[in-house]
Amino acid sequence: MAEVIDLSQVGALTGKSITREPRDGNAPCRIVGVPSGMMNAIGLANPGLVGFTTIHAPRIGSLGCPYIASVAGHSIDDYVFVASALGCRSDIGLIELNVSCPNTSTGRNFGDDPAALRSLLRAVRSTLTNASMIVKLAPNAPDVSALAAVAVEEGACALTLCNTLPSPAIHPASGLPILAQGSGGLSGPVVHELAVRVVGEVYRTVAKSSGTPIIGLGGVMRASDAAEFILAGATAVGMGTALFADPRSPLRVIEGLRKWVASQGCSHVSELTGAMHT
Ligand SMILES: Cc1cc2nc3c(=O)[nH]c(=O)nc-3n(C[C@H](O)[C@H](O)[C@H](O)COP(=O)(O)O)c2cc1C
């Protein structure tokens, strides 16, 4: 990304989720385009904590923007191990806990169950000395407001809403799943309005009263998509799938947001956070 856009223009860069051990991820086919989006079952392929620390981490300082380290795991021990190792680095101030990846056999447990999430966050938070904790939830969690409330009670400095939406992709000729894994996570414009709904709900029920920032994420391709997230209650906006189509698209979105903020008679985007609810 740093080779194609000036990262000092963006708020932060979130990396691929890092696990304790290296992961090859799922077998192909593990990514496919669908109308209005894409579907992936990458399965958290990543070099693991040691690989990340030796290969990627040395470049964090020269990115030009803060780096949000995403952490995933199968157990509390896994999360604590990785988060505590990354959280004591001086160049990582934000740890995002991915408790909502649909592409591992057990990755969703913490993101579905408020009690399990509480235990996880309590354990991770107690080991974080320098870094703050962000919690990333799924759009289809049984009670996303309850999970968000637990995250805030356990010290999350922000919430990321949302991860991908678990879905199948079926090949009509064979009747078989297109993705080798069987199903994957849907992303892109097709999930946008759903993610906006989740942001609005969590803002109303949890984030507004607690003053917790929400990073709205899901299908942002244009500035108007980002504006919807802001109006629904997001303080910041993320982009994932759009980067596959055009890695420079964040700069266009930022410019469009500036114009939109001015057109609303505001001097800062924060004046419009949650404006839909008033
Ligand atoms: C190919 C691909 C890989 C992803 N890998 C991760 C990951 O490692 N950790 C994570 O928290 N989310 C991951 N996501 C989910 C995105 O961060 C984002 O939550 C989701 O795609 C919705 O945003 P978008 O529509 O802008 O892509 C991935 C998404 C895609 C498309």
Ligand as a Chemical Component Dictionary entry (heavy atoms), coordinates in Angstrom:
data_LIG
# 
_chem_comp.id                   LIG 
_chem_comp.type                 NON-POLYMER 
_chem_comp.pdbx_formal_charge   0 
_chem_comp.three_letter_code    LIG 
# 
loop_
_chem_comp_atom.comp_id 
_chem_comp_atom.atom_id 
_chem_comp_atom.alt_atom_id 
_chem_comp_atom.type_symbol 
_chem_comp_atom.charge 
_chem_comp_atom.model_Cartn_x 
_chem_comp_atom.model_Cartn_y 
_chem_comp_atom.model_Cartn_z 
_chem_comp_atom.pdbx_ordinal 
LIG C1  C1  C 0 -9.517  -11.173 1.229  1  
LIG C2  C2  C 0 -9.951  -10.700 2.581  2  
LIG C3  C3  C 0 -9.210  -11.025 3.694  3  
LIG C4  C4  C 0 -9.600  -10.606 4.967  4  
LIG N1  N1  N 0 -8.839  -10.914 6.045  5  
LIG C5  C5  C 0 -9.184  -10.431 7.276  6  
LIG C6  C6  C 0 -8.357  -10.673 8.410  7  
LIG O1  O1  O 0 -7.297  -11.282 8.336  8  
LIG N2  N2  N 0 -8.780  -10.187 9.610  9  
LIG C7  C7  C 0 -9.945  -9.461  9.753  10 
LIG O2  O2  O 0 -10.269 -9.027  10.868 11 
LIG N3  N3  N 0 -10.733 -9.214  8.685  12 
LIG C8  C8  C 0 -10.377 -9.679  7.457  13 
LIG N4  N4  N 0 -11.176 -9.420  6.375  14 
LIG C9  C9  C 0 -12.442 -8.682  6.574  15 
LIG C10 C10 C 0 -12.275 -7.181  6.281  16 
LIG O3  O3  O 0 -11.333 -6.611  7.136  17 
LIG C11 C11 C 0 -13.611 -6.432  6.411  18 
LIG O4  O4  O 0 -14.072 -6.553  7.739  19 
LIG C12 C12 C 0 -14.690 -6.960  5.482  20 
LIG O5  O5  O 0 -14.147 -7.381  4.251  21 
LIG C13 C13 C 0 -15.763 -5.900  5.211  22 
LIG O6  O6  O 0 -15.191 -4.717  4.659  23 
LIG P1  P1  P 0 -15.074 -4.456  3.066  24 
LIG O7  O7  O 0 -16.442 -4.685  2.483  25 
LIG O8  O8  O 0 -14.604 -3.041  2.949  26 
LIG O9  O9  O 0 -14.084 -5.429  2.554  27 
LIG C14 C14 C 0 -10.792 -9.836  5.105  28 
LIG C15 C15 C 0 -11.547 -9.506  3.970  29 
LIG C16 C16 C 0 -11.146 -9.923  2.716  30 
LIG C17 C17 C 0 -11.980 -9.543  1.524  31 
# 
loop_
_chem_comp_bond.comp_id 
_chem_comp_bond.atom_id_1 
_chem_comp_bond.atom_id_2 
_chem_comp_bond.value_order 
_chem_comp_bond.pdbx_ordinal 
LIG C1  C2  SING 1  
LIG C2  C3  SING 2  
LIG C2  C16 DOUB 3  
LIG C3  C4  DOUB 4  
LIG C4  N1  SING 5  
LIG C4  C14 SING 6  
LIG N1  C5  DOUB 7  
LIG C5  C6  SING 8  
LIG C5  C8  SING 9  
LIG C6  O1  DOUB 10 
LIG C6  N2  SING 11 
LIG N2  C7  SING 12 
LIG C7  O2  DOUB 13 
LIG C7  N3  SING 14 
LIG N3  C8  DOUB 15 
LIG C8  N4  SING 16 
LIG N4  C9  SING 17 
LIG N4  C14 SING 18 
LIG C9  C10 SING 19 
LIG C10 O3  SING 20 
LIG C10 C11 SING 21 
LIG C11 O4  SING 22 
LIG C11 C12 SING 23 
LIG C12 O5  SING 24 
LIG C12 C13 SING 25 
LIG C13 O6  SING 26 
LIG O6  P1  SING 27 
LIG P1  O7  DOUB 28 
LIG P1  O8  SING 29 
LIG P1  O9  SING 30 
LIG C14 C15 DOUB 31 
LIG C15 C16 SING 32 
LIG C16 C17 SING 33 
# 
